[in-house]
Amino acid sequence: MKAAISSAPNSTSTPIKMNRWLIVLGTIIVQMGLGTIYTWSLFNQPLSDRFGWDVSSVAITFSITSFALAFATLFAGRLQERWGLQRLIRIAGIVLGLGLVLSSQVTSLTLLYILAGFVVGFADGTAYITSLSNLIKWFPERKGLISGISVGAFGTGSLLFKYVNSALIGAVGPAQAFMYWGIIVLVLIVAGSFLIREAVVREQAPVSKTEGTKQEATRHQYTVKEMLRTKEAYMLFVIFFTACMSGLYLIGIVKDIGVQLAGLDVAAAANAVAMVAIFNTAGRIILGALSDKVGRMKVIAGALLVTAAAVMTLSLVPLSYGVFFACVAAVAFCFGGNITVFPAIVADYFGLKNQSKNYGVIYQGFGIGALAGSFISALLGGFHLTFIVIAILCAISLLLALMITPPGQNRRTRQREGQMSLKPSSRAS
């Protein structure tokens, strides 16, 4: 059975099949523009040199951006209902672009935090969650793959703009680079929005099969309040928080680990930044597609297991060049896969209709995870103990991933078994 999805109440199935790949293209363009915020680390040292600010103080901007991105997802669904998807994405693109353009004029850290941090992050999160959730609704039979394509485009944007923004900073300095960056991003997001059409879920989600076992996509379209009454919502939040904290913490300090723990020179350690982007993007596409075939929670459990092994190796084993890069690649690959598969899991568990709102709640694990890693590291005094804490959290989340089932599934199974036991025997007594 296929979910009945349309861009308008009276749409038929034929134009859906003809046009939805244009929606994929538009979403990819939008997500690539949004993903450029992950090049922020390129600006830390140049801004410090220009204004005499401490590098760590400048770096706080990206933590604010990440938190604001996650915070925005709580409101994006309501804004979409009020304005419509296309209009919302265009407004978000304009606000994001203007936030970066205005950042070119700042002379204080406070203004930098407000514009490049909160304003840019909020606009980015608004367009990110709504465009991603909309695309999943258009492809209910391929949630994992399509999520991987969308979130992979986000990662590709960060990889490509590593070179674009590096060239801009070198040519015109960090301030002017903000201006050109903002203009390019504004054009990308607004242009991509014209190809996007809003999906409307009119019926129930399809039944999917994985590994020969029937895994029912939920037939009930949960509201946020209904979702928060289930224990599964909190289990998913813990798992997502763990996955995000492990990946975001490593991404933020990967260059420092290479220098301090692996004994690499600064140039060699800097290569890890590009490698993180490559494996992060690869994980999004590969594990997203794999989750459609083998089951989403199996992919999450495997990624958590690999992440735990990698961070324990970084903490306890003497690091050579090869071991360091293998562990970093593993964590980046698993992090990319985890944040790709989770939107599909939320849709499987709680339905497609309220996907933006429901995933927005679970997505707060990203924002809290972005802050938690640095906070734990400061509290414990360094990398080693923080990695051990991350490994313990991964072990706990792995157990949750192996235990969790969609809401009501066990109850439905017991009901079916009870009904079967009440049926009269086919044999004559």
C-alpha positions, 0 to 999 in steps of 0.5 A: 500500500502506498501513502496518498501524497499530493501537492494539492488536494485534487492532485492525481498520482501521475504528476506526482511521479513526473514532478517529484524528482524536480523536488529532489533537485530543489531540495538538494540545492537548498540543503547545499546552501544550508550546509555551508555553515559548517565551514565556520571554523575557517573564520576563527583564526582570521577574525581573531587576527583582525579584531584581536579576539580570542580564538575560543571566543570566536569559536563559540559563535558556531556553538550558538549557530548549532544550538539556534539551528536545533531550537528553530526546528521546534517552531518550523512546523507551525511557521510552515502551516502559516506561510506554506513551505515555499514561502518559508524556505525563501524567507529563511534563505533571505534571512540567512543570507542577510545575517551573513552579509550584516556579519561583514559589518560587525566590530563586536563579539556580541553582534557576531553572536547575534547575527552569525550565531543566532540569526543564521542558525535559526534561519538555517534550522527552519529551512533544514527541517522543513525541506528534509521532512517534506522530501521524505513525505514525497518518497514514503517507500524510500525514506532512508535513501531520500533522507540520505540524499537530502542530508548528504547534500547538506554535507556536500555544501560544507565540503564544497564551500570549504574551498570557496570560503577559503579562497574568499578569505584569502582574496578579500579577508574574512569580513568581505568573505561574509558578504559574498558568502551570504549573497551566494547562499541567499541565491542558492536557497531562494532558487532551490525553493522554486522547484519545491512543492509541498507534500500533503499526507492524505492517507496512512503511511505504507507498510515496509518490510526489512530482512523478511520480517514485517515492520509496520510503519505506524498507521496512526499519525501522532501529534507532538503531544501524543508522541511525548506520551510514548516512552519511545520518544524519550528513548529515541531522544537519548540515542540521537543525543548520544550520536550527535554529541559524539560526532559534533564533539570530534568534529570540533576538536579533530585538528587538536586531537591530531596534534596533541594525541597523534603527534601530527604537524598542523598541516597534516592534522588539518587534512582531518577536517576535509576527511571528516567532511568526506566520510560524513557525507559518505555515511549519510548516503550509504547508511541512509540507503542501507537502512531501507534494506536491513532495518533502521535500528540495526544501522543505528546499533551498528553505528553506535558500536563502531563509534564506541570502539573508535573513541575508546581507541582514541582514548586508550591506544597510542595513535599512529597516523593511520590509527588516528585517521581510521578512527576519525573516519569511522566516527564521521561516517557513523555520525553522518549515517545516524543523523540521516537515518533518524528522520526516517525512524521518526516517520516510521514510528510516529507517522508522516503527517506531523513529521516536521514537528515531531522530528523537531522535538527529537532534533533537540538532541542535536542542539544539546549534544552540540553543547554537551561535549564541550561542557563535559570536556571542560568539566573532566579536563580533556579528551581522554575522559570525555571519550570514555564518557562518550563510549559509555553513552554509546553502550547505553544507547546501543542497548536502547536501540536493540530494545526499542520497537514502534509505539504500540507494536508489542500491544498489537502483536499480543492482540493478534496472538490473543485473537488467534488463540480464540479461533476454533481449531480447524480439526474436529474434536 
